[in-house]
Amino acid sequence: MIKDCLSSWALTHILSLTVDSVTSNIKAIEYLRKRLMSWNRLALNGDHLHVHCCIHITNLIVQERFKKNIDVISKIRVVVKYVRSPPSRMATFKKCVVHENIKNKALFT
């Protein structure tokens, strides 16, 4: 599937691909490296083609950080949904923002 996508996108050169470090992905990258070399599509001879699991590690860090705040995030989502519908609640909310002199350009665009 990756090979088909890269082929259909008609990319001229590929510097890197970032995937999870699962063994099957490592095998896929090895296969792609050979294929892309034969197509003469690899930048820097493919030396940086596989960036081992940096996105996966970043995702784990973000998830761990948000675990502590999931209740707060859920409550904020509920409040936002409540304020946004019906339109009369949003109008009341905007009046409160103005009354409290809260600076927010995004709310009034």
C-alpha atoms as an extended CHARMM CRD file, in Angstrom:
* protein
*
       109  EXT
         1         1  MET       CA              0.0000000000        0.0000000000        0.0000000000  PROA      1               0.0000000000
         2         2  ILE       CA              2.8090000000        2.4300000000        0.8740000000  PROA      2               0.0000000000
         3         3  LYS       CA              4.5610000000        1.6690000000       -2.4050000000  PROA      3               0.0000000000
         4         4  ASP       CA              1.3410000000        2.3010000000       -4.3650000000  PROA      4               0.0000000000
         5         5  CYS       CA              0.7660000000        5.6270000000       -2.5940000000  PROA      5               0.0000000000
         6         6  LEU       CA              4.3240000000        6.8090000000       -3.1540000000  PROA      6               0.0000000000
         7         7  SER       CA              4.0840000000        5.8070000000       -6.7880000000  PROA      7               0.0000000000
         8         8  SER       CA              0.7290000000        7.5310000000       -7.3660000000  PROA      8               0.0000000000
         9         9  TRP       CA              1.8800000000       10.7470000000       -5.6630000000  PROA      9               0.0000000000
        10        10  ALA       CA              4.6700000000       11.0670000000       -8.2550000000  PROA      10              0.0000000000
        11        11  LEU       CA              7.1890000000       12.3000000000       -5.7130000000  PROA      11              0.0000000000
        12        12  THR       CA             10.5620000000       13.0920000000       -7.1950000000  PROA      12              0.0000000000
        13        13  HSD       CA             12.6460000000       12.2930000000       -4.0990000000  PROA      13              0.0000000000
        14        14  ILE       CA             11.9410000000       10.9350000000       -0.6250000000  PROA      14              0.0000000000
        15        15  LEU       CA             14.0770000000       11.9200000000        2.3290000000  PROA      15              0.0000000000
        16        16  SER       CA             12.4120000000        9.9550000000        5.1220000000  PROA      16              0.0000000000
        17        17  LEU       CA              9.4440000000        7.9460000000        6.2660000000  PROA      17              0.0000000000
        18        18  THR       CA              8.4500000000        7.7510000000        9.8930000000  PROA      18              0.0000000000
        19        19  VAL       CA              6.7370000000        4.6420000000       11.1430000000  PROA      19              0.0000000000
        20        20  ASP       CA              6.2720000000        2.7600000000       14.3700000000  PROA      20              0.0000000000
        21        21  SER       CA              9.1980000000        0.4640000000       15.1370000000  PROA      21              0.0000000000
        22        22  VAL       CA              7.2100000000       -2.7480000000       14.8360000000  PROA      22              0.0000000000
        23        23  THR       CA              9.1510000000       -5.5060000000       13.0690000000  PROA      23              0.0000000000
        24        24  SER       CA              6.7560000000       -5.6400000000       10.1340000000  PROA      24              0.0000000000
        25        25  ASN       CA              7.2750000000       -1.9230000000        9.5160000000  PROA      25              0.0000000000
        26        26  ILE       CA             11.0420000000       -2.3940000000        9.5750000000  PROA      26              0.0000000000
        27        27  LYS       CA             10.6470000000       -5.0890000000        6.9060000000  PROA      27              0.0000000000
        28        28  ALA       CA              8.4040000000       -2.7600000000        4.9030000000  PROA      28              0.0000000000
        29        29  ILE       CA             11.0120000000        0.0170000000        5.0750000000  PROA      29              0.0000000000
        30        30  GLU       CA             13.7360000000       -2.3980000000        3.9140000000  PROA      30              0.0000000000
        31        31  TYR       CA             11.5470000000       -3.3560000000        0.9520000000  PROA      31              0.0000000000
        32        32  LEU       CA             10.7440000000        0.2810000000        0.1580000000  PROA      32              0.0000000000
        33        33  ARG       CA             14.4060000000        1.2800000000        0.3850000000  PROA      33              0.0000000000
        34        34  LYS       CA             15.2880000000       -1.2870000000       -2.3010000000  PROA      34              0.0000000000
        35        35  ARG       CA             12.3250000000       -0.2940000000       -4.4730000000  PROA      35              0.0000000000
        36        36  LEU       CA             12.9550000000        3.4610000000       -4.1590000000  PROA      36              0.0000000000
        37        37  MET       CA             16.6640000000        2.9860000000       -4.8750000000  PROA      37              0.0000000000
        38        38  SER       CA             15.7580000000        1.1480000000       -8.0860000000  PROA      38              0.0000000000
        39        39  TRP       CA             13.4640000000        4.0760000000       -9.0190000000  PROA      39              0.0000000000
        40        40  ASN       CA             16.2640000000        6.5330000000       -8.1610000000  PROA      40              0.0000000000
        41        41  ARG       CA             13.8970000000        8.3750000000       -5.7980000000  PROA      41              0.0000000000
        42        42  LEU       CA             15.8660000000        8.3990000000       -2.5480000000  PROA      42              0.0000000000
        43        43  ALA       CA             17.4930000000       11.5770000000       -1.2650000000  PROA      43              0.0000000000
        44        44  LEU       CA             20.8940000000       11.1260000000        0.4040000000  PROA      44              0.0000000000
        45        45  ASN       CA             21.0320000000        7.4740000000       -0.6890000000  PROA      45              0.0000000000
        46        46  GLY       CA             18.2580000000        6.6160000000        1.7590000000  PROA      46              0.0000000000
        47        47  ASP       CA             20.5020000000        7.1770000000        4.7760000000  PROA      47              0.0000000000
        48        48  HSD       CA             17.6290000000        8.8690000000        6.6400000000  PROA      48              0.0000000000
        49        49  LEU       CA             14.7220000000        6.9380000000        5.1700000000  PROA      49              0.0000000000
        50        50  HSD       CA             13.5700000000        5.3490000000        8.4290000000  PROA      50              0.0000000000
        51        51  VAL       CA             13.2820000000        7.6220000000       11.4400000000  PROA      51              0.0000000000
        52        52  HSD       CA             12.7600000000        5.0100000000       14.1350000000  PROA      52              0.0000000000
        53        53  CYS       CA              9.5110000000        5.5130000000       16.0000000000  PROA      53              0.0000000000
        54        54  CYS       CA              9.9570000000        9.2020000000       16.8920000000  PROA      54              0.0000000000
        55        55  ILE       CA              6.3130000000        9.9030000000       16.1460000000  PROA      55              0.0000000000
        56        56  HSD       CA              5.2810000000        6.8590000000       18.1650000000  PROA      56              0.0000000000
        57        57  ILE       CA              7.3580000000        8.0270000000       21.1340000000  PROA      57              0.0000000000
        58        58  THR       CA              5.9490000000       11.5570000000       20.8610000000  PROA      58              0.0000000000
        59        59  ASN       CA              2.4290000000       10.1380000000       20.7520000000  PROA      59              0.0000000000
        60        60  LEU       CA              3.0790000000        8.0780000000       23.9020000000  PROA      60              0.0000000000
        61        61  ILE       CA              4.4150000000       11.1460000000       25.7170000000  PROA      61              0.0000000000
        62        62  VAL       CA              1.3730000000       13.2280000000       24.7620000000  PROA      62              0.0000000000
        63        63  GLN       CA             -1.0440000000       10.4690000000       25.7600000000  PROA      63              0.0000000000
        64        64  GLU       CA              0.6650000000       10.0100000000       29.1270000000  PROA      64              0.0000000000
        65        65  ARG       CA              0.5630000000       13.7450000000       29.8120000000  PROA      65              0.0000000000
        66        66  PHE       CA             -3.1360000000       14.0190000000       28.9490000000  PROA      66              0.0000000000
        67        67  LYS       CA             -4.1040000000       10.9870000000       31.0610000000  PROA      67              0.0000000000
        68        68  LYS       CA             -3.7990000000       13.1770000000       34.1520000000  PROA      68              0.0000000000
        69        69  ASN       CA             -6.0550000000       15.8460000000       32.6600000000  PROA      69              0.0000000000
        70        70  ILE       CA             -8.6450000000       13.7480000000       30.8500000000  PROA      70              0.0000000000
        71        71  ASP       CA            -11.4040000000       14.7210000000       33.3040000000  PROA      71              0.0000000000
        72        72  VAL       CA            -10.6560000000       18.4020000000       32.7830000000  PROA      72              0.0000000000
        73        73  ILE       CA            -10.5590000000       17.9930000000       29.0000000000  PROA      73              0.0000000000
        74        74  SER       CA            -13.8750000000       16.1120000000       29.0450000000  PROA      74              0.0000000000
        75        75  LYS       CA            -15.5090000000       18.8240000000       31.1600000000  PROA      75              0.0000000000
        76        76  ILE       CA            -14.2430000000       21.5540000000       28.8160000000  PROA      76              0.0000000000
        77        77  ARG       CA            -15.7090000000       19.6950000000       25.8250000000  PROA      77              0.0000000000
        78        78  VAL       CA            -19.0820000000       19.4360000000       27.5670000000  PROA      78              0.0000000000
        79        79  VAL       CA            -19.0720000000       23.1630000000       28.3650000000  PROA      79              0.0000000000
        80        80  VAL       CA            -18.1520000000       24.0820000000       24.7880000000  PROA      80              0.0000000000
        81        81  LYS       CA            -20.9800000000       21.9190000000       23.4220000000  PROA      81              0.0000000000
        82        82  TYR       CA            -23.3820000000       23.4610000000       25.9110000000  PROA      82              0.0000000000
        83        83  VAL       CA            -22.4110000000       27.0340000000       25.0290000000  PROA      83              0.0000000000
        84        84  ARG       CA            -22.4650000000       26.5120000000       21.2630000000  PROA      84              0.0000000000
        85        85  SER       CA            -26.0380000000       25.2790000000       21.0300000000  PROA      85              0.0000000000
        86        86  PRO       CA            -28.5540000000       26.7340000000       20.8700000000  PROA      86              0.0000000000
        87        87  PRO       CA            -27.3780000000       30.0690000000       19.3760000000  PROA      87              0.0000000000
        88        88  SER       CA            -28.9580000000       32.0040000000       22.2540000000  PROA      88              0.0000000000
        89        89  ARG       CA            -26.4290000000       30.4640000000       24.6770000000  PROA      89              0.0000000000
        90        90  MET       CA            -23.5680000000       31.5800000000       22.4470000000  PROA      90              0.0000000000
        91        91  ALA       CA            -24.9880000000       35.1120000000       22.3740000000  PROA      91              0.0000000000
        92        92  THR       CA            -25.2310000000       35.1180000000       26.1820000000  PROA      92              0.0000000000
        93        93  PHE       CA            -21.6840000000       33.7930000000       26.4210000000  PROA      93              0.0000000000
        94        94  LYS       CA            -20.4010000000       36.5750000000       24.1250000000  PROA      94              0.0000000000
        95        95  LYS       CA            -22.1500000000       39.1780000000       26.2990000000  PROA      95              0.0000000000
        96        96  CYS       CA            -20.3780000000       37.7400000000       29.3460000000  PROA      96              0.0000000000
        97        97  VAL       CA            -17.0310000000       37.9010000000       27.5430000000  PROA      97              0.0000000000
        98        98  VAL       CA            -17.6140000000       41.5650000000       26.7020000000  PROA      98              0.0000000000
        99        99  HSD       CA            -18.8580000000       42.3500000000       30.2190000000  PROA      99              0.0000000000
       100       100  GLU       CA            -15.7670000000       40.7590000000       31.7860000000  PROA      100             0.0000000000
       101       101  ASN       CA            -13.5060000000       42.5320000000       29.2560000000  PROA      101             0.0000000000
       102       102  ILE       CA            -11.9310000000       39.2630000000       28.0860000000  PROA      102             0.0000000000
       103       103  LYS       CA             -9.7850000000       39.7320000000       24.9900000000  PROA      103             0.0000000000
       104       104  ASN       CA            -10.5920000000       37.0650000000       22.4020000000  PROA      104             0.0000000000
       105       105  LYS       CA            -10.4690000000       37.7540000000       18.6760000000  PROA      105             0.0000000000
       106       106  ALA       CA            -11.4680000000       34.1950000000       17.6760000000  PROA      106             0.0000000000
       107       107  LEU       CA            -14.8300000000       34.3800000000       19.3910000000  PROA      107             0.0000000000
       108       108  PHE       CA            -15.9480000000       37.4200000000       17.4090000000  PROA      108             0.0000000000
       109       109  THR       CA            -14.7390000000       36.5880000000       13.9180000000  PROA      109             0.0000000000
